[in-house]
Amino acid sequence: MTAPTTAPSTTAPSTTAPSTTASRAPAQRTTAPTASAGRTHAVVDTELGPVTVVGSDGALAGVYLHGQRHLPPPSSLGPRDDRTLPELQEQLQAYLAGDLQEFDVELAPLGTAFQAEVWAALRRVPYGTTTTYGALAAAVGRPTAVRAVGAANGRNPYCLVVPCHRVVGADGSLTGYAGGLERKRFLLDLEAGRATLERLVLEPPLLEPRASGRPTG
């Protein structure tokens, strides 16, 4: 599908940035991403293809698009149970139908403290707008850590719910997306009110080659 002719407005995440004196990402991990105790997963059929929803004791421990980059090992998802987080499944369908702008779900703690900070800032990027890697880095108080922010954005385990698709390059280009640029275009068009399902192609080449040194989402 073709790129939007009018780009969504670009905005920085609405947040009060912490001190900017440190640019190093903390290494402490809050929860091991491969732990499967207490987890189950469901597979939801959507306009974007099958979406895997992972639940952990009632909280959301992952949303993954079929064929995306950085998929966790299947052993970390727990057994399949399509009753997993039914309210979130309904929210996903409503969002992809253009009827929901914000998800209401508790997130299970994942990743490092720095990654969690970036993902929290992503949730503050308003529906129908975009932000840049530089603005996101400034929003978490680490304006020089653009590449680290890009890496955290690309490792977002809560696809769609934490809207990493709303991050674009400084020049407005789509740059990368773990789920593929066709999906990213579709999601931005959806939020701008101009999505066209008939033109969403989910066949190879879905995932574009990664450009060296460029952040991907």
C-alpha positions as CSV (number, residue, x, y, z in Angstrom):
1,M,0.0,0.0,0.0
2,T,1.2,3.5,-0.6
3,A,2.4,5.7,2.2
4,P,0.0,8.3,3.7
5,T,0.0,11.5,1.6
6,T,-0.6,13.6,4.7
7,A,1.6,12.5,7.7
8,P,0.0,12.4,11.1
9,S,0.9,15.3,13.3
10,T,4.1,14.8,15.2
11,T,4.2,15.3,19.0
12,A,6.5,14.5,21.9
13,P,5.1,12.1,24.5
14,S,3.1,14.0,27.2
15,T,5.3,13.6,30.2
16,T,7.4,15.4,32.8
17,A,11.0,14.3,31.9
18,P,13.2,13.2,34.7
19,S,16.7,14.6,35.2
20,T,18.8,14.7,32.0
21,T,22.1,14.3,33.7
22,A,22.3,10.5,33.0
23,S,22.2,9.0,29.5
24,R,23.1,5.5,30.4
25,A,20.4,2.9,30.4
26,P,20.1,1.0,33.7
27,A,20.8,-2.7,33.3
28,Q,18.6,-4.1,36.0
29,R,15.9,-6.4,34.7
30,T,12.4,-6.2,36.3
31,T,11.2,-9.6,35.2
32,A,12.9,-12.3,33.0
33,P,11.2,-12.2,29.6
34,T,11.4,-16.0,29.2
35,A,9.6,-17.0,32.4
36,S,6.5,-19.0,31.6
37,A,5.1,-19.7,35.1
38,G,1.5,-18.6,35.4
39,R,1.3,-17.7,31.7
40,T,-1.2,-18.7,29.0
41,H,-1.6,-17.4,25.5
42,A,-4.4,-16.9,22.9
43,V,-4.2,-16.5,19.2
44,V,-6.6,-13.8,17.8
45,D,-7.5,-13.5,14.1
46,T,-7.3,-9.9,13.1
47,E,-6.9,-7.6,10.0
48,L,-3.2,-7.7,10.7
49,G,-3.1,-11.5,10.7
50,P,-2.9,-13.8,13.7
51,V,-2.0,-11.9,16.9
52,T,-0.7,-13.7,20.0
53,V,-1.8,-12.4,23.3
54,V,0.1,-13.5,26.4
55,G,-1.4,-13.3,29.8
56,S,0.4,-13.7,33.2
57,D,-1.8,-13.9,36.3
58,G,-4.4,-11.5,34.7
59,A,-1.9,-9.0,33.4
60,L,-0.7,-8.6,29.8
61,A,2.7,-10.2,29.2
62,G,2.9,-9.7,25.5
63,V,1.2,-9.0,22.2
64,Y,3.0,-10.3,19.1
65,L,2.2,-10.0,15.4
66,H,2.6,-13.1,13.2
67,G,6.1,-13.2,11.6
68,Q,7.4,-10.1,13.4
69,R,10.9,-9.6,14.6
70,H,12.0,-10.4,18.2
71,L,9.4,-13.1,18.8
72,P,10.0,-14.8,22.2
73,P,10.6,-18.6,22.3
74,P,7.3,-20.5,22.2
75,S,8.2,-22.1,25.6
76,S,7.9,-18.7,27.2
77,L,4.2,-18.2,26.2
78,G,2.7,-20.9,28.4
79,P,0.0,-23.2,27.2
80,R,-2.5,-22.0,24.6
81,D,-5.9,-21.0,26.1
82,D,-8.0,-18.8,23.8
83,R,-9.9,-17.5,26.9
84,T,-6.7,-15.6,27.9
85,L,-7.5,-11.9,28.6
86,P,-10.9,-11.8,26.7
87,E,-11.5,-8.1,27.4
88,L,-8.1,-7.3,25.8
89,Q,-9.0,-9.5,22.8
90,E,-12.2,-7.4,22.4
91,Q,-10.2,-4.2,22.7
92,L,-7.8,-5.3,20.0
93,Q,-10.7,-6.0,17.6
94,A,-12.3,-2.6,18.5
95,Y,-9.0,-0.8,18.0
96,L,-8.4,-2.4,14.5
97,A,-12.0,-1.5,13.6
98,G,-11.3,2.2,14.4
99,D,-13.6,2.1,17.4
100,L,-11.1,2.3,20.2
101,Q,-8.2,4.8,20.8
102,E,-6.7,3.7,24.1
103,F,-6.2,0.3,25.7
104,D,-7.2,-0.4,29.3
105,V,-5.1,-3.3,30.6
106,E,-2.6,-3.9,33.3
107,L,0.9,-4.6,31.9
108,A,3.0,-7.3,33.5
109,P,6.5,-5.9,34.3
110,L,9.0,-6.9,31.6
111,G,12.4,-5.8,30.4
112,T,15.0,-3.5,32.0
113,A,14.1,-0.4,34.0
114,F,15.2,1.7,31.0
115,Q,13.1,-0.3,28.6
116,A,10.0,0.0,30.9
117,E,10.6,3.8,31.1
118,V,10.6,4.0,27.3
119,W,7.5,1.8,26.9
120,A,5.7,4.0,29.5
121,A,6.5,7.1,27.5
122,L,5.2,5.4,24.3
123,R,1.8,5.0,26.0
124,R,1.6,8.7,26.4
125,V,2.0,9.4,22.6
126,P,-1.6,10.4,21.6
127,Y,-3.7,8.4,19.2
128,G,-3.4,9.8,15.7
129,T,-0.1,11.5,16.2
130,T,3.6,10.5,15.8
131,T,6.7,11.3,17.7
132,T,10.4,10.8,16.9
133,Y,13.2,8.8,18.5
134,G,14.9,12.1,19.6
135,A,11.7,13.4,21.2
136,L,11.2,10.1,22.9
137,A,14.7,10.2,24.3
138,A,14.2,13.7,25.6
139,A,10.9,12.6,27.2
140,V,12.6,10.0,29.3
141,G,15.3,12.4,30.3
142,R,18.1,10.9,28.2
143,P,18.3,13.1,25.1
144,T,21.7,11.7,24.0
145,A,20.5,8.1,24.2
146,V,18.6,8.1,20.9
147,R,20.0,4.8,19.7
148,A,19.2,3.1,23.1
149,V,15.7,4.4,22.9
150,G,15.4,3.1,19.4
151,A,16.5,-0.3,20.6
152,A,14.0,-0.3,23.4
153,N,11.3,0.7,21.0
154,G,12.1,-2.2,18.7
155,R,12.0,-4.6,21.7
156,N,8.5,-3.5,22.8
157,P,6.7,-6.7,23.8
158,Y,3.3,-5.2,23.9
159,C,2.7,-4.5,20.2
160,L,-0.3,-2.2,19.5
161,V,-1.1,-1.7,23.2
162,V,2.2,0.2,23.6
163,P,2.1,2.1,20.3
164,C,5.7,1.8,19.0
165,H,4.3,2.2,15.5
166,R,3.8,5.9,16.3
167,V,7.6,6.6,16.3
168,V,9.0,7.9,13.0
169,G,12.3,9.3,11.8
170,A,13.3,12.9,12.3
171,D,12.4,13.5,8.7
172,G,9.0,11.9,9.0
173,S,10.0,8.6,7.3
174,L,8.5,5.4,8.7
175,T,12.0,3.9,9.4
176,G,11.6,0.4,10.8
177,Y,8.9,-1.6,12.6
178,A,9.1,-5.1,14.1
179,G,5.9,-6.1,12.4
180,G,6.8,-4.8,8.9
181,L,6.3,-1.4,7.3
182,E,3.0,-2.4,5.6
183,R,1.5,-2.9,9.0
184,K,3.0,0.3,10.3
185,R,1.5,2.3,7.3
186,F,-1.8,0.6,7.9
187,L,-1.8,1.5,11.7
188,L,-0.9,5.1,11.0
189,D,-3.6,5.3,8.3
190,L,-6.1,3.7,10.7
191,E,-5.5,6.3,13.3
192,A,-5.7,9.1,10.8
193,G,-9.0,7.7,9.5
194,R,-7.9,6.6,6.1
195,A,-7.0,2.9,6.4
196,T,-7.7,0.7,3.4
197,L,-7.8,-3.0,4.4
198,E,-7.9,-4.2,0.7
199,R,-4.4,-2.8,0.2
200,L,-2.9,-4.3,3.3
201,V,-0.6,-7.0,1.9
202,L,0.7,-9.5,4.5
203,E,2.7,-11.7,2.2
204,P,6.6,-11.5,1.9
205,P,8.4,-9.2,1.7
206,L,6.5,-8.2,4.8
207,L,9.7,-7.4,6.8
208,E,12.0,-4.9,5.1
209,P,15.8,-5.4,5.4
210,R,17.2,-3.6,8.4
211,A,19.3,-0.6,7.7
212,S,22.6,-0.6,9.5
213,G,22.8,1.8,12.5
214,R,19.1,3.0,12.2
215,P,16.7,2.5,15.1
216,T,13.8,0.2,14.3
217,G,10.4,0.0,15.9
